[in-house]
């Protein structure tokens, strides 16, 4: 598994459409073989820490594309 974290810790609070480009190299650098990916997951919060309460609301994820 690979985890890519947004540079802005408050990114989840931005209330306008925002593009976030993640270079595929960020996954390869963590040992992911891009030809062997069978699923992706999108999460919010601190990975592995369920003790910090979160917020509520709606988020939209669209135009997820993979390209070189």
C-alpha positions in Angstrom: 0.0 0.0 0.0 1.1 3.6 -0.6 -0.2 6.7 1.0 0.0 10.2 -0.5 -0.8 13.1 1.8 -1.9 16.5 0.6 0.6 19.3 1.3 -2.1 21.5 2.9 -3.4 20.0 6.2 -6.6 22.0 5.8 -7.3 20.8 2.3 -10.5 19.0 3.4 -11.9 22.3 4.5 -11.6 24.1 1.2 -15.1 24.9 0.0 -14.4 25.4 -3.8 -13.4 23.0 -6.5 -9.7 22.3 -6.2 -7.5 20.2 -8.5 -5.0 17.9 -6.8 -2.5 16.3 -9.1 -0.6 13.4 -7.7 2.3 12.2 -10.0 2.2 8.4 -10.5 5.9 8.5 -9.5 4.7 9.2 -5.9 3.3 5.7 -5.9 6.2 4.1 -7.7 8.6 5.7 -5.2 6.7 3.7 -2.5 7.1 0.4 -4.3 3.8 0.2 -6.1 3.9 -1.6 -9.4 1.5 0.5 -11.5 0.7 -2.4 -13.8 -0.6 -4.4 -10.9 -3.0 -2.0 -9.2 -6.5 -3.5 -8.7 -8.1 -0.9 -6.4 -7.6 2.6 -4.9 -9.0 4.1 -1.8 -9.5 7.7 -0.8 -9.5 8.6 2.9 -9.5 11.6 5.2 -7.9 12.2 8.5 -4.8 10.7 10.1 -4.1 7.2 8.8 -4.2 4.7 11.6 -5.5 7.2 14.2 -9.3 6.8 14.9 -9.2 8.8 18.1 -9.3 12.2 16.5 -12.9 13.2 15.8 -13.7 14.3 12.3 -16.2 16.6 10.7 -19.2 16.1 8.6 -20.4 17.2 5.2 -20.2 16.2 1.6 -17.1 15.8 -0.6 -17.1 15.1 -4.3 -14.3 13.3 -6.1 -14.4 13.4 -9.8 -12.3 13.1 -12.9 -9.9 10.6 -11.3 -7.5 9.9 -14.2 -4.3 7.9 -14.6 -1.9 9.0 -17.2 1.8 9.4 -17.9 
